[in-house]
Amino acid sequence: MKKSELVGAVANKTGLSRKDAESACNAFTEALIEAMVAGDKVSLVGFGTFSVKERPAREGINPSTMEKIKIAASKAPVFKAGKALKDIVNK
């Protein structure tokens, strides 16, 4: 499902116009991103949890030259599905 399809589905389910549904979807994603940038977890009960995972610096190997390289520490967004979502998907 692409964003435009999601906006259409939200508009159909809520009775909002497509423009209002798109604004709501954009506001949700912006709020989610802002919370994750601040280091907060976002828990949606029954759906899942969005969080940020710290990845430590490590050594890797360039596969084309077999040369050792240093990979910098980074942060990665993580989503963990909730039990209710898992149960619905596995029905």
Sine and cosine of phi, psi and omega as CSV:
sin_phi,cos_phi,sin_psi,cos_psi,sin_omega,cos_omega
0.00,0.00,0.79,-0.61,0.05,-1.00
-1.00,0.02,0.20,-0.98,-0.04,-1.00
-0.86,0.52,-0.66,0.75,-0.02,-1.00
-0.90,0.44,-0.59,0.81,0.05,-1.00
-0.94,0.35,-0.61,0.79,0.06,-1.00
-0.90,0.44,-0.69,0.72,0.03,-1.00
-0.87,0.49,-0.68,0.74,0.04,-1.00
-0.89,0.46,-0.66,0.75,0.02,-1.00
-0.91,0.41,-0.66,0.75,0.04,-1.00
-0.90,0.43,-0.67,0.74,0.02,-1.00
-0.88,0.47,-0.67,0.74,0.00,-1.00
-0.92,0.40,-0.67,0.75,-0.06,-1.00
-0.97,0.26,-0.48,0.88,-0.07,-1.00
-0.98,-0.22,-0.30,0.95,-0.07,-1.00
0.99,0.15,0.12,0.99,0.05,-1.00
-0.98,0.22,0.35,-0.94,0.12,-0.99
-0.94,0.33,0.31,-0.95,0.03,-1.00
-0.87,0.50,-0.60,0.80,-0.01,-1.00
-0.90,0.43,-0.71,0.71,0.01,-1.00
-0.93,0.38,-0.62,0.78,0.02,-1.00
-0.91,0.42,-0.63,0.78,0.04,-1.00
-0.91,0.41,-0.65,0.76,0.05,-1.00
-0.88,0.47,-0.65,0.76,0.01,-1.00
-0.91,0.41,-0.69,0.72,0.02,-1.00
-0.90,0.44,-0.67,0.74,0.03,-1.00
-0.90,0.44,-0.67,0.74,0.01,-1.00
-0.90,0.45,-0.65,0.76,0.03,-1.00
-0.88,0.48,-0.76,0.65,-0.04,-1.00
-0.92,0.40,-0.61,0.79,0.03,-1.00
-0.90,0.43,-0.69,0.72,0.02,-1.00
-0.90,0.44,-0.65,0.76,0.03,-1.00
-0.89,0.46,-0.73,0.69,0.00,-1.00
-0.89,0.45,-0.71,0.70,0.00,-1.00
-0.87,0.50,-0.67,0.74,0.01,-1.00
-0.91,0.42,-0.67,0.74,-0.02,-1.00
-0.93,0.35,-0.60,0.80,0.05,-1.00
-0.89,0.45,-0.57,0.82,0.03,-1.00
-0.97,0.23,-0.09,1.00,0.03,-1.00
1.00,0.00,0.16,0.99,-0.01,-1.00
-1.00,0.06,0.45,-0.89,0.17,-0.99
-1.00,-0.01,0.57,-0.82,0.09,-1.00
-0.89,-0.45,0.93,-0.36,-0.02,-1.00
-0.96,-0.29,0.83,-0.56,0.09,-1.00
-0.93,-0.37,0.98,-0.21,-0.11,-0.99
-0.82,0.57,0.78,-0.63,-0.02,-1.00
1.00,0.05,-0.23,0.97,0.00,-1.00
-0.94,-0.35,-0.87,0.49,0.00,-1.00
0.28,-0.96,-0.10,-0.99,-0.05,-1.00
-0.79,-0.61,0.75,-0.66,0.10,-1.00
-0.98,-0.21,0.74,-0.68,0.02,-1.00
-0.50,-0.87,0.01,-1.00,0.02,-1.00
-0.88,-0.47,0.76,-0.66,0.01,-1.00
-0.95,-0.32,0.73,-0.68,0.05,-1.00
-1.00,0.08,0.78,-0.63,0.08,-1.00
-0.95,-0.30,0.84,-0.55,-0.02,-1.00
-0.95,0.31,0.32,-0.95,0.09,-1.00
-0.91,0.40,0.53,-0.85,-0.01,-1.00
-0.44,-0.90,0.17,-0.99,0.05,-1.00
-0.99,-0.16,0.68,-0.73,0.04,-1.00
-0.79,-0.62,-0.04,-1.00,0.01,-1.00
-0.78,-0.62,0.77,-0.64,0.11,-0.99
-0.95,0.30,0.91,-0.41,-0.11,-0.99
-0.91,0.42,-0.42,0.91,-0.03,-1.00
-0.99,0.14,-0.50,0.86,-0.03,-1.00
-0.92,-0.39,-0.16,0.99,-0.07,-1.00
0.86,0.51,0.35,0.94,0.01,-1.00
-1.00,0.08,0.64,-0.77,0.04,-1.00
-0.97,0.26,0.67,-0.74,0.03,-1.00
-0.76,-0.65,0.40,-0.92,0.06,-1.00
-0.99,-0.13,0.77,-0.64,0.04,-1.00
-0.96,-0.27,0.84,-0.55,-0.07,-1.00
-0.93,0.36,0.40,-0.91,0.10,-0.99
-0.90,0.44,0.51,-0.86,0.00,-1.00
-0.46,-0.89,0.13,-0.99,0.08,-1.00
-0.88,-0.47,0.60,-0.80,-0.02,-1.00
-0.74,-0.67,0.70,-0.71,0.09,-1.00
-0.94,0.34,0.62,-0.78,-0.05,-1.00
-0.74,-0.68,0.64,-0.76,0.12,-0.99
-0.85,-0.52,0.78,-0.63,0.08,-1.00
-0.89,-0.46,0.89,-0.45,-0.02,-1.00
-0.92,0.39,0.62,-0.79,0.06,-1.00
-0.98,0.18,0.27,-0.96,-0.05,-1.00
-0.87,0.50,-0.68,0.73,-0.03,-1.00
-0.88,0.48,-0.67,0.74,0.03,-1.00
-0.91,0.42,-0.69,0.72,0.03,-1.00
-0.86,0.50,-0.68,0.73,-0.01,-1.00
-0.89,0.45,-0.67,0.74,-0.01,-1.00
-0.91,0.41,-0.69,0.73,-0.02,-1.00
-0.91,0.41,-0.56,0.83,-0.06,-1.00
-1.00,0.03,0.09,1.00,0.03,-1.00
-0.94,0.33,0.00,0.00,0.00,0.00
